[in-house]
Amino acid sequence: MKALTKAEEQVMKTVWKLGGGLLMEIVGGMPDPQPHKNTVATILKTLVDKDFIAIENLGRIHRYLPLVSKSQYSGSSLSHLANGYFNDSFPEVVSFLVEEKKLTVSDLELLLQQLKKK
């Protein structure tokens, strides 16, 4: 899966949140300061070209629909991160997060309990 720029990710987050939408709905759903509609339209075209978004034609207007789910993109991004910086090792990722105090031992215990329930 292709990586997205920060601007593309911001638009995708809004599309995911809305479940799709018209250009002005997407612009309106973005955090302040909202980008200009022409900027968002250009980013949406790029996302269509990257196969992240599909266009549904409604006469002269377009509805933009996500083709890639947030969980699919998150998983792919996390895999790229692990591959690029942690020798493709998720235990190394977790170890790093513990060392950087982003995860505590109690967080890990809670995760283990949740995994055991599944």
FENZIKA-V750436 format. One record per helix or strand. SS is the DSSP state (H for helix, E for strand). FROM is the first residue (numbers start at 0). TO is the last residue. Records with the same first field share a line. If there is no record, write none. Layout:
SS = FROM-TO + FROM-TO
This chain:
H = 5-17 + 22-28 + 36-48 + 69-84 + 89-98 + 104-116
E = 20-21 + 52-57 + 60-65
